Each structure stands twice: as structure tokens, then as C-alpha cells.
Amino acid sequence: MNKAGGIAMGGGGGVGSGPTTAAAAAAAQKQKALMQRVETDIAHIVDNFTHLVNVARINDTPVRNSQEAFMMEMRAARMVQAADSLLKLVSELKQTAIFSGFASLNDHVDQRIGEFTQLAEKTDSMLARIGEEAAASLKELETHYYSSAQRTSQTLEP
């Protein structure tokens, strides 16, 4: 049986390759490995079933029948192993589908984080501009107050 392949998650890219390129390459490699497993397991099932049918003929000699019975049991066991391998493959594909959903969800979260970071930067710059305008207005008001005739007349009267 072909037992190769586990779920490959994540993917750091090399120099000049982004996470999307690395993920696509990992997905292609994973798909190729899974297709090889499917082909191998199906070939084992077909091969063992063919041998099982060929051995199933009835002969007259008891020794020959017991040998054929053993061969049939062996081929049936191999078919069960290949079918079990296919069931594990289906389970792995289901897990891959679930986890790839989480990967796209993580990508969406990263995108939203980027949007909120930009919004925070815009808000910070707007607050800085408002602060500068308020400081300029306050300075203008202080200048006007300290140079006003009313203030100078109040300081002279005490």
C-alpha cells in the first residue's frame, strides 16, 4: 500500500516567492501525491480482484482447493487493505478541505488587519492635523488676548 503523504500546512517561500506562490506549489505537490495514492490503491484493488476471480474456479483435488482458498483469503485481505487506504485518503481530503477553509479565513483576517492599519494611520494623521490647527488657533487667540486693549487696561488699574 502507498502510505505516502501527510497534510502539508503552511508554506514559507524562498527568496523572491510570496506565500501565495509557495501555497500554490505545495497544493500542486499535495494534489500530485494524492492522485498517485488513488491510482496505486485502485490498481491494487483491481489487481487483487482479478486474481481473486481467477483463483475462484472449482477444482477436483482437495489440495488444490485449499491452496486456492488460501490465495482467495490473501487476495481478499489485500483488497481490504487497499480499500482501507482509500478510506484514509478520503478522510485526509476532508481534513484538507476543512483546514484550507481556515487558511482562507486567515488570509481574510490578514487583509482586514491591513485595512484597519491603514484606517488607523489615516486617523492618526487627521488627529495630528487637528492638534496642529488647535495649537495654531490657541496661539493666535493668546496673541490676540495679550495684545488686546482690554487686557492692557486691566493690568494698569490694580
N, C-alpha and C positions, 0 to 999 in steps of 0.2 A: 504494500500500500504506500501511497505517496503521502507522507505526513508533513510535507514542507509548508512553510508559510505561517506566519502569525500575523496578528493585526499590527500594522505599522502605523503608529500615530506620530504626528508632528513631522517636522522636516526642516532642519536647518539647511539653508542653502550655502553653497560655496561662494567664492568671490564672484561678484557680478550676477548672481542669481538671487531673485527675491523669493519670498515664501510661497508665492503663487506658482512659480516655476518648479520649485522643489516639491510642492504638494502635487502638482500635475505629474511630475516624473515618478513620485512614489505611488500615486494612484495607478499609473500605467504599468509599473512593475508589479504591483499587487494584483491588478487585473490579469496580467500575463501568468503569474503564478497560480492564480485561482483557476484559470482556464486549463492550465496544464494538469492541475489536480482533477478537475472534472473529466477531462479526456482520459486520464490514466485510470480513474475509478470506473468509468463507464466501460472502458476497454477490458478491465478485469472482470466486470460483471458479465459482459457478453462472452468473453473467452471461457470463463468458468461455466456459464450456462450451456455453451456449445459442447464443452467436454461432458457436462452432466447429461445432456441428451444423448450423446454418443455412447456413454457408458451404460445408459439405462436399458439397453436391449437385454432380452432374457436369453440365457444360455442353459444348456442341459447339465453341465457339470457343476457340482456344488462348490468346488474350489474356485472356479471362475466366477460364480455368482457372489461369493464372499469378497473376492478381490474387487469386483465391480461395485459392491455395496460400500466397501471402504473408500473407493475412488469417488463415489457419489457423495458420501459424507464429507470427504475432504473438499470437493468442489463446492458443495453447498456452504461449508464453513467459510471458504474464501469469498463466495458471493455475499455472505452476511457481513464479512469484514469490509468489503468494498462498499456495500450499502451503508454501513455504519460510518465509513469515511465520508460518503456523500452527505449524510445527515449532519455530521460535524461541520462540513463545508457550508451547508445551508445556515446552520447556527452562526458560523463565523460571518457569513454575508449579512445576516440580520444585525449582528453586533456592529459591523462596519457601517451599515446604513444608519444605525442609531448614533454612533459616535461621529459620523460625518455630519449629521444634523447638528451636533454640538459644536463642531468645527465652524460651520457656517454661522451659528449663533455667536460664537466668539468673534468671528470676523465682523459681524454686525455690531457687537458691543464695542470693538476697537474703532469702528467707523464713527459710532456715536460719541465715543470719548474724544476723538479728533474734532468733531463738530462742536462739542461743548468746550473744548480747549480754545478753539477759535473764538467762540462766543465770549468766553472769559477774558481773552486778550482784548477784544473789542470793548467790553465793559470796563476793563482796567484803563484803557486809553481814554474812554469817554469820561470816567471819573477823574483822571488826571487833568483833562482839559477843563472840566467843570471846576476843579480845585484851583487851577491857574486863573480862570476867569473870576472866580470868587476872590482870590487873593488880589488880583488887579483892581477889582471893584472896591474892595476894602481899602486898599492903599489910596485909591482915588478919593474915597469918602473921607479917610483920615486926613489927607492933604486938604481937602475942601473944608473940613471941620476946623483943623488947626489954623487955617488961613482966613477963616470967616471973621467978619466984624463982630459978630455976637460973642464969640469966644474971647476975642481980644478985649472986648468991653467988660466981660465978666472977670477977667483976670486983673484988670486995673481997678475995679471997685472994691475990693475986700476991705 
